[in-house]
Amino acid sequence: MKKFFALVLALVMALSLVACGDKKDDGGDVTAEHTDTTTVAVGAVILARDDVSSDDVYKFVADIFDNAASLTTSHAKYGELSLEYGASITSVPYHPGAAKYFSEKGFEVAAVKDGAGNTDSRNLRFVTGGESGTYYAFGSVIAQHATNNAGINVVGLVGNGSQANVQELVDGTADFAFCQSDVMAYAYNGTNLFESKVEGFSTVAALYMEQVQIVTTNASIKTVADLAGKSVSIGAPGSGVYFNAIDVLGAYGLTEDDIKPTYQSFSDSADALKNGQIDAAFILDVVDDVVVVLVLALEEGLHVAAPDHAQLRPALLGRHGEGAQDHRQRQNQGYDTLHGIFLLDK
């Protein structure tokens, strides 16, 4: 039952999306192509150890949200933040310092962690993501601004994926951590790669949605089912990308045994695509970042395949029940900016 509940909380289906790119005609002219499709999205969430001071967490959250509108030039992700979404997590209780901030802004969180936050202020470590990804870039900006302006000392650290970030909180080598919403729920409920319930952490804030995307240089790959027998990067071991890849493959009746899996980071996947070492890669990020990085890596134009993802939504709902829809409604999240399979022309 715990596993079922965690999966319901973790997997959220998109209502609709527009995948955009360029397509060359027979004369070599480039025209825009727009195709509706459906895929999966998860949330990017900041977690904290329960023993971080409530005052420190309050200052940290306030610095992020109170200054978001003026900091979009520092990092574009600030423009996607909202108080409503920040306070929307239901799967893991909020740290008291975060709950206090959102309450003052008129947003009550679903649950508050009892006994957390009753400690003194200290220097804080914020584990983020790989150096080529959004977590590290955005997290470093967040940490530096808080240090310079919020009366707390936060240093941003490179991370090794959502599962590893949770473990760093447990081990005491980090105080804040970026984590995907699905992996966070797995840890809290002790499911998937977490053999038992993970204790000692709480939610700070949900920041933005991340889209599951499949990037390929193989024109024969038009749907997830076409990945069978292909060499596919499914993310670094223990990363959120890995969990999402397994879920999406499973919705099409595929497992790791049905593909030739490699376990690569964002930048390594881009290099492998460029060098023809893999056929496709699962990417969990903002589409603009993927387009910029991979187009630069391949030094060619971008094309977008138009896969039929009509199979994806009913398959996942069949596995996880109508609770997936209920979860979306309870959190009031409009998952309507998701992206599908991107075909890059080498």
Helices and strands as residue ranges (DSSP letters): H 2-10, E 12-13, E 18-24, E 30-36, E 40-49, H 54-66, G 68-70, G 76-80, H 83-86, H 96-104, E 124-127, H 134-149, E 154-157, H 162-171, E 176-180, H 181-189, E 201-216, G 224-227, E 231-233, H 240-251, G 256-258, E 260-262, H 266-274, E 280-285, H 287-298, E 302-304, H 312-320, H 323-331, E 341-344
